[in-house]
């Protein structure tokens, strides 16, 4: 079994900084309602032009009563092919990042994107696409009722915070999205291209875990 030290080493982060665990039994959440209708609505959506080029929609994946919710930008080629967010190398890095703070995909974690369809050639989302797709994400957040949202990347942060500020300027603080605490960090795909910022992302994760322990 891979140790946390090995996972951090793979992320290019050392030394290992350990967080003190503090037990905090989570209160049972009420059963989510509306998932069936939402999961039917997303694949049939034709509100913007992205439906013409998609292979399939990428709804989201994970624990539908999760305390942690991670929000990314948009599906890439592999996500479009497989129908699941954060697969491939970026997904592997995200899994390592989660494991480093004792989390695991699908266990008390829900992962979604702002856009449910892949923009052609992985171009940046356009304003009208974000506007048409964001209501789906808002409904997911409303159903999950997470304790903490981590916005990964510029488009996720700017969409949820209604801001045009940079990731660098948004990091390190706790914001609120409709009452839910929100923390901003870099997108895993960006970290694959900018290795020096992995250490900053690790600091964001440590901050997120400490924040969760206070909620």
C-alpha positions, 0 to 999 in steps of 0.5 A: 500500500502506498504511504502518504510520504510516497504520495507526497513525493509523487506530487513533488512535495517534501517534507511531510507535514502532518496535521493533528486529527481531531474527531468531529462526527458529522451530523446526518444529512437529510436525504437529497431530493431531485437527483433523478430529475437533475441527472435526466436533465443534464444529458438532454441539455441543448442550452448552448452550442457545446451539445453539438460536439460532446460525446456525452455530458460529465455530470459529476461523481462521488458521495451525494451527501459529501462534506467536501465538494471539489469544483473544476472547470470543464471536461477534457477529452478523456472526461468527455469519452468516459463521462467522469470528471478528473481522469487521466494525469490530472485526475491521478494528481487530484487523487494524490492530493486528496490522499495527502489529506486523508480523503478519497474520491467517492468517500465524503467527496463529490467532484463536479465541473462548472461546465458539463460538456467539453469545449472543443479543443479544450478551449476556455469556456465562453461566458454564455456557456458558463451562464447556461451551465452554472444553474446545474452546478448550483443545484448540485451544491444545493442538493449535496449541502457540502460543508466546504467547497474547493474551487479549483482553477480560475473559471471555477473560482471566478464563477462561484465568487462572481469575481475576475480576480486571479487565483494568486490573489484569491488563495489563502482566505475563506469565502462564502458561496450561498453560505457555504465556506469556499477555498480557492486553489489551482487546477490539477491540470495547471499544476502538471504544467507549473510544478513550482505551484504544487507547493502552494497547492499543498498549502491550500489543502492544509488550509482547507483541512484546518478550515474543515476541522473548525466547521 
